Amino acid sequence: MKLRLFFGLCFTLLFESYSQCAMCRVVAESSQEAGATLANGLNSGILYLMMFPYILILFGFIWMYVRKKDAINS
């Protein structure tokens, strides 16, 4: 079962995916070629939006660690 899951995840990483719609991608590529900072702003915005799920996961792990530590001490 774990081997299937591993190969399934590896298989999904083989495909190229785009995080933007086709129009947004074309605008970002053309502005980057022209030297504008729109593409840099778009990339910064994507990184900003990606930050929050990781922060939530971090707080979840901290919460689980504290609860487990309190259960052991009780």
C-alpha positions in Angstrom: 0.0 0.0 0.0 2.8 2.5 0.9 4.7 1.6 -2.2 1.6 2.3 -4.4 1.1 5.6 -2.6 4.8 6.5 -3.1 4.7 5.7 -6.9 1.4 7.5 -7.3 2.8 10.6 -5.8 5.9 10.4 -7.9 3.8 9.9 -11.0 1.8 13.1 -10.3 5.0 15.1 -10.0 5.9 14.3 -13.6 3.3 16.5 -15.0 3.7 20.3 -15.5 1.0 22.4 -13.9 0.3 26.1 -14.0 -0.9 28.0 -11.0 -2.4 30.8 -13.1 -5.0 31.0 -15.8 -3.8 31.2 -19.3 -4.4 35.0 -19.6 -2.6 35.8 -16.3 0.4 33.7 -17.5 0.6 35.5 -20.8 0.5 38.9 -19.2 3.1 37.9 -16.6 5.4 36.5 -19.3 5.1 39.4 -21.6 5.6 42.0 -18.8 8.7 40.1 -17.6 10.1 40.2 -21.1 9.4 43.9 -21.3 11.2 44.5 -18.0 8.1 45.5 -16.0 7.8 44.5 -12.3 4.3 43.0 -12.7 5.6 39.5 -12.9 7.7 40.0 -9.7 4.6 41.3 -8.0 2.5 38.4 -9.1 5.2 35.9 -7.9 5.3 37.8 -4.5 1.6 37.6 -4.2 1.6 33.8 -4.9 4.3 33.3 -2.2 2.3 35.5 0.2 -0.8 33.3 -0.3 1.2 30.1 0.1 2.5 31.3 3.5 -0.8 31.0 5.4 -1.4 27.2 5.0 2.1 26.5 6.2 1.6 28.7 9.2 -1.6 26.9 10.0 0.1 23.5 9.7 3.0 24.8 12.0 0.5 25.9 14.7 -1.3 22.5 14.4 2.0 20.7 15.0 2.8 23.0 18.0 -0.7 22.4 19.4 -0.4 18.6 19.0 3.1 18.7 20.6 1.9 20.7 23.6 -1.2 18.5 24.1 1.0 15.3 23.9 3.5 16.8 26.4 0.7 17.7 28.8 -0.9 14.2 28.5 2.5 12.6 29.4 3.0 15.0 32.4 -0.5 14.4 33.7 
